[in-house]
Amino acid sequence: MPDLVSHYAVAHLVARRRWQPATSIFLFGTILPDLLTRPLYIIWPETYWLVMPLHTPVGIVIVSWMIAILFRAELRRQIFWVLVLGAFLHFALDALQRHLIAGYFWLWPFSWWTTERGLFWPEESLILAPGLALLVVLMEGLRYLKHH
């Protein structure tokens, strides 16, 4: 799913029952691969091969570690793993789509192998985005009413 709304909404649905203390970090981790890469290569397409490694498991592990060291020592391990879990949910959703040319290089830098399930084209997830966003708003509204 290429859009941040779909990634965030699916992560929100997953995170509501798990990782409660670290929900915001998990949600951030879920959109982190796109935040690291999309702005640069949308503005400057020639940077694709420079930023592509940040949208791989190895790249995300390194970036998550760099982010985690910004936190207090006792939180670093949890922050790291919750960021990585969020990013891997992102990768799982991305693996469902198809591309005309190479998709995502899951084993970079060890391999240029790429595979996807090919269930939909990237732009097709935009059709789901409004419904997913509405579902999140409804769930949060119900959660708010339940607790107030």
C-alpha positions in Angstrom: 0.0 0.0 0.0 1.7 3.1 -1.2 -0.2 5.7 0.7 0.5 6.8 4.2 -3.2 6.8 5.1 -3.6 3.1 4.4 -0.4 2.2 6.1 -1.3 4.2 9.2 -4.9 3.0 9.3 -3.9 -0.7 9.1 -1.3 -0.1 11.8 -3.8 1.6 13.9 -6.2 -1.3 13.7 -3.3 -3.7 14.6 -1.9 -1.5 17.4 -5.1 -0.9 19.3 -4.8 -4.2 21.2 -1.0 -4.6 21.2 1.9 -2.5 22.2 -0.3 0.0 23.9 2.4 1.9 25.7 4.3 2.3 22.4 1.4 2.7 20.0 2.7 6.1 18.7 6.2 4.7 18.0 4.6 1.7 16.3 2.5 3.9 14.1 5.5 6.1 13.2 7.5 2.9 12.3 4.7 1.9 10.0 5.1 5.0 7.9 8.8 5.5 8.4 10.0 3.7 5.2 7.9 6.0 3.1 8.9 9.1 5.1 12.5 8.3 4.5 12.2 7.7 0.8 9.2 9.2 -0.9 9.8 12.9 -0.5 13.3 12.8 -1.9 12.6 10.6 -5.0 9.3 12.3 -5.8 11.0 15.7 -5.8 14.3 14.4 -7.3 13.6 11.1 -9.2 17.2 10.6 -9.9 17.8 9.9 -6.1 15.8 6.7 -6.2 18.9 4.4 -6.1 20.3 6.5 -3.2 17.2 6.3 -1.0 16.0 2.9 -2.0 18.1 1.2 0.7 16.1 3.0 3.3 13.0 1.2 2.2 14.5 -2.3 2.9 14.7 -4.4 6.1 18.4 -3.7 6.5 18.0 0.1 6.0 15.1 0.2 8.5 17.0 -1.8 11.1 19.8 0.7 10.9 17.5 3.8 10.9 15.5 2.3 13.8 18.7 1.8 15.8 19.7 5.4 15.1 16.4 6.7 16.3 16.4 4.4 19.3 19.7 5.8 20.6 18.1 9.2 20.9 16.0 7.8 23.8 16.9 7.0 27.4 18.9 3.9 27.7 16.1 1.9 29.4 13.7 2.6 26.5 16.1 2.0 23.6 15.4 -1.7 23.1 11.6 -1.3 23.2 11.7 1.7 20.9 14.0 -0.1 18.4 11.8 -3.3 18.3 8.5 -1.4 18.1 9.8 0.8 15.2 11.1 -2.4 13.4 7.8 -4.2 13.9 5.9 -1.2 12.5 8.2 -1.0 9.5 7.8 -4.7 8.9 4.0 -4.3 8.8 4.6 -1.6 6.2 6.8 -4.1 4.2 4.1 -6.8 4.5 1.5 -4.5 3.1 3.9 -3.3 0.3 4.5 -7.0 -0.6 0.9 -7.4 -1.6 1.1 -5.0 -4.6 2.6 -5.4 -8.1 4.9 -3.2 -10.2 5.7 -3.0 -13.9 9.4 -2.9 -13.1 11.3 -4.1 -10.0 9.4 -3.9 -6.8 11.1 -3.9 -3.4 14.5 -5.4 -2.7 13.8 -7.3 0.5 17.3 -8.8 0.8 19.3 -5.7 -0.1 22.4 -5.5 0.1 22.8 -9.3 -0.1 20.6 -9.7 -3.1 18.7 -7.8 -5.8 15.9 -10.4 -5.6 12.4 -8.9 -5.5 9.0 -10.4 -5.3 5.5 -9.3 -4.6 2.2 -11.1 -4.3 0.7 -8.9 -7.1 -2.8 -8.6 -5.6 -3.2 -4.9 -6.7 -1.5 -2.0 -8.3 -0.1 0.7 -6.0 -2.7 3.3 -6.9 -5.6 0.9 -6.2 -5.0 1.2 -2.4 -6.1 4.9 -2.7 -9.7 3.6 -3.2 -9.5 2.0 0.3 -7.8 4.9 2.0 -11.0 7.0 2.8 -12.8 3.9 4.1 -9.8 2.9 6.3 -9.5 6.4 7.6 -13.2 6.5 8.4 -12.9 3.1 10.2 -10.1 4.5 12.4 -12.1 7.7 13.2 -15.2 5.5 14.1 -13.1 3.2 16.3 -11.5 6.1 18.1 -14.9 7.8 18.6 -16.3 4.6 20.1 -13.2 4.2 22.3 -13.6 7.8 23.5 -17.3 7.4 24.2 -16.6 4.1 26.1 -14.0 5.8 28.4 -15.9 9.1 29.0 
